[in-house]
Amino acid sequence: MAQVVSITPELAKLSDFELFWECYPRKKAKLDALKAWRQTEDVRPAIEQIIAAIEDMTKGYDFRADPKGSYLPYPATWLRKGQFFDED
């Protein structure tokens, strides 16, 4: 499991979903992502852990080589697959 990260006061004003959306690097299918967010409510860790998992996932990712982020899953897919639990 990823480590917990601190959330700035500005970001703390957002809902957990909006914070997730703000931090997730691939902004596609927002309404489906919101649906997935609600569907995973019982299994999702705290938002700080979700953000840390996103940071871990994108470490070393070369956005210049893939500016559209095509190798990153859509946010809804990432949530539904429980990829916030991935360790690598």
C-alpha positions as CSV (number, residue, x, y, z in Angstrom):
1,M,0.0,0.0,0.0
2,A,1.2,3.5,-0.8
3,Q,2.2,5.9,1.9
4,V,-0.1,8.7,3.1
5,V,0.5,12.2,1.7
6,S,-0.4,15.6,3.1
7,I,-3.1,17.6,1.4
8,T,-2.7,21.4,1.1
9,P,-5.4,23.6,2.7
10,E,-6.6,24.7,-0.8
11,L,-7.1,21.1,-1.9
12,A,-8.7,20.2,1.4
13,K,-11.7,22.4,0.4
14,L,-12.5,20.0,-2.5
15,S,-14.7,16.9,-2.0
16,D,-12.8,13.6,-1.9
17,F,-13.8,12.8,-5.5
18,E,-12.9,16.3,-6.8
19,L,-9.5,15.9,-5.0
20,F,-9.0,12.5,-6.7
21,W,-10.0,14.0,-10.1
22,E,-7.6,16.9,-9.6
23,C,-4.7,14.6,-8.8
24,Y,-5.3,11.9,-11.3
25,P,-3.2,12.6,-14.4
26,R,-5.6,11.3,-17.1
27,K,-8.8,13.4,-17.2
28,K,-11.2,11.2,-19.2
29,A,-14.8,10.1,-18.6
30,K,-15.4,12.1,-15.4
31,L,-19.0,10.9,-14.9
32,D,-17.9,7.3,-15.2
33,A,-15.1,8.0,-12.7
34,L,-17.7,9.5,-10.3
35,K,-19.8,6.4,-10.7
36,A,-16.8,4.2,-10.0
37,W,-15.9,6.3,-7.0
38,R,-19.3,5.7,-5.5
39,Q,-19.2,2.0,-6.4
40,T,-15.8,1.5,-4.6
41,E,-16.8,3.4,-1.5
42,D,-16.7,0.3,0.8
43,V,-13.3,-0.8,-0.3
44,R,-11.4,2.4,-1.0
45,P,-8.7,3.6,1.5
46,A,-8.6,7.1,2.8
47,I,-8.2,9.9,0.2
48,E,-4.6,10.5,1.4
49,Q,-3.7,6.9,0.5
50,I,-5.4,7.2,-2.8
51,I,-3.4,10.3,-3.7
52,A,-0.2,8.5,-2.6
53,A,-1.1,5.6,-4.8
54,I,-1.6,7.9,-7.7
55,E,1.8,9.5,-7.0
56,D,3.4,6.0,-6.9
57,M,1.8,5.0,-10.1
58,T,3.0,8.1,-12.0
59,K,6.6,8.0,-10.6
60,G,9.0,7.5,-13.5
61,Y,6.2,7.8,-16.1
62,D,7.5,9.8,-19.0
63,F,4.7,12.2,-19.9
64,R,6.8,13.7,-22.7
65,A,6.9,10.3,-24.5
66,D,3.2,9.8,-24.0
67,P,1.6,13.3,-23.6
68,K,-1.9,12.0,-23.9
69,G,-1.3,9.5,-21.1
70,S,-2.5,6.6,-23.2
71,Y,-0.7,4.0,-21.1
72,L,-2.4,5.2,-18.0
73,P,-5.8,3.7,-17.2
74,Y,-8.9,5.8,-17.3
75,P,-9.7,6.9,-13.7
76,A,-12.9,4.7,-13.5
77,T,-10.9,1.7,-14.6
78,W,-8.2,2.4,-12.0
79,L,-10.8,2.7,-9.3
80,R,-12.9,-0.4,-10.3
81,K,-9.8,-2.6,-10.5
82,G,-8.7,-1.5,-7.1
83,Q,-5.4,-0.4,-8.5
84,F,-4.9,1.9,-5.4
85,F,-3.9,-1.4,-3.7
86,D,-1.1,-2.1,-6.2
87,E,2.4,-2.2,-4.8
88,D,4.4,-1.8,-7.9
